[in-house]
Amino acid sequence: MACCINVTCLFCTLCVFIGLVSLIQLGLGICLTFLQPDIATINRLVKTDQFDSYLLYILFVFIGLGLISLVLSFFSIYSTVRRLKSLSLFVTVLWVFAAALNIVMLIVLFLYYFAILPQLRLLLLRTLQQTPLSTSYLIDPLQSKYNCCGINDKDDYKNLSLDPFPSSCCRVPNCWRDTDINNNNGSNSTISLMHTKGCYPVIDKYVTIELLILMGTASFCALLQALAIILMCTLYQRYKKLNDDDPKFIINHLTTNGKSMNNSNDNIQGSSKTIEETVEITQI
């Protein structure tokens, strides 16, 4: 029994810690999805012709898992303290589901980091050429904020059906009307009128930071949830063993009482027979 109490205290402490981590996970997901405009813009921008907006979908799953884990932490503590075996078993199944989702999300993030991110520059250039209007609209806030132009540079907008070209590339209004810029003759007087560096370094930095944050949080949450599953299974088995032992004690106790009652009845019957025999002898 003392061992069960120690495991219960450890499990409740772990659930409190998981609840705090889940709260952080939920806050990070909301912050990266809605409160950081640059990251929100980049998550929509990286939707290319070959790959969908996996980062945006992962963030939605990230928020959902944070909320689910927070609720499960509360019910885990409640079912453990009250020794509700049915609820504990149901919560354990949900923990397995949450841990599996975290592992799947972690695998997708690793694949994105090692497979898609190295070729993201080329994918964005191809997307800009195929859908110039929508892509330039998405990249426009980045160009205004970080003083950049295009994915690689201003030449990315060559031969695109854009009218007018993005004004966010200009240092001065209507710089695209300058003939030297359009002809790309390298004149210092005209090149200074617009931003020359591309926006891809900014995109790459934000995507890398976002991937590292998501991978670290998902792996840590999956580890804690695996520990919670192991402890819940251990507690379930030990409490089940204790509950199985208690009825046996009661049955044995009742059996002992039954035997003593039978013995007393036999004694009573024996004494009654003796009395009857005595009475019969007296009558004779």
Salt bridges, closest charged atoms under 4 A:
ASP38 OD2 - LYS145 NZ 2.64
ASP52 OD1 - LYS47 NZ 3.88
ASP155 OD1 - LYS154 NZ 3.29
